[in-house]
Amino acid sequence: MSFSATIRPLTLFIAGILGGAGVALAAAASHGGDTHFLGSASTMCLAHAPTLLALYAGYDRIRTAPIAAVLLGLGTLIFAGDLVGRHFGNSSLFPLAAPTGGLGMIAGWAVVALGASFKRTAAET
């Protein structure tokens, strides 16, 4: 089984998790206390869930979709997970977790952009 075939269903799964988490975090943020961390985590989840859905749908046309999905999915999970941990447990996932997740998301978007420069071969069209 290829990397792409392995990652594709995981991309859809993570999109669903991020979408649901984004809604739940938005609800939690609206119900009191310091909502800075929860609001930021919700925003990142809700921004990247549809992005992962688009990458899932475009796997046959976007050559960089699998690696972009991994970077965006893991980056978002780490970033949002760290903010949620700080809000509810007053502790980080690991030192520099949020910046690490943020760099993962930035790298994922860069890989999406790089996908524009890779041409399909005649056999792939």
Secondary structure, DSSP 8 states (H G I E B T S, - for coil): --HHHHHHHHHHHHHHHHHHHHHHHHHHHTTSS--HHHHHHHHHHHHHHHHHHHHHHTTTT-TTHHHHHHHHHHHHHHHHHHHHHHHHHS--SSTTHHHHHHHHHHHHHHHHHHGGG----GGG-
